[in-house]
Amino acid sequence: MSFIPVICLTSPPRVVPRSFTSVGAYPLLYLTESDSVLCADCAAQGDGDDPTATCGVNWEDPHLTCDECSERIESAYADDEDPS
């Protein structure tokens, strides 16, 4: 998977991860240190064994899902449905 990272600064340190960027409302995904993909809700729950390392925008993967809860992570530009 390739994506352009988005800088996610938190101040104060315990801020709930956002689902979308503040500019452009692009859908965010979170990666753990072991490269698991998480949605914002699962990243907010945190896991001491595999902490969230970075976040980025899901630009074009319409089938990307959270490794924790299996919910689909919306894509910014990919078609959500197959053309008929």
C-alpha positions, 0 to 999 in steps of 0.5 A, spaced: 500 500 500 502 506 498 499 513 501 502 520 502 503 521 510 499 526 513 502 530 519 497 528 525 500 532 531 496 532 537 496 537 543 494 535 548 497 528 547 491 524 548 486 527 542 481 522 539 484 520 532 480 524 526 476 520 521 478 525 516 483 531 514 481 538 517 482 541 510 479 537 504 476 532 508 480 526 506 479 520 509 484 518 514 487 511 516 492 509 521 498 504 521 500 501 527 508 499 528 507 492 525 503 495 519 496 494 521 491 498 518 486 501 523 480 506 522 480 512 527 475 509 532 480 503 533 486 507 533 482 511 538 482 505 543 489 504 542 493 497 543 499 497 548 502 491 544 501 495 537 501 502 538 499 507 532 505 509 529 502 514 523 496 516 519 495 517 512 490 518 507 486 513 503 487 516 496 484 510 491 483 503 495 476 502 495 477 495 498 481 498 504 478 495 511 480 496 518 484 490 520 481 490 527 473 491 526 473 490 518 469 496 517 471 499 510 475 505 510 473 510 505 477 512 499 478 519 497 478 518 489 476 511 488 469 509 485 466 506 491 462 501 486 463 497 480 461 500 474 455 496 471 
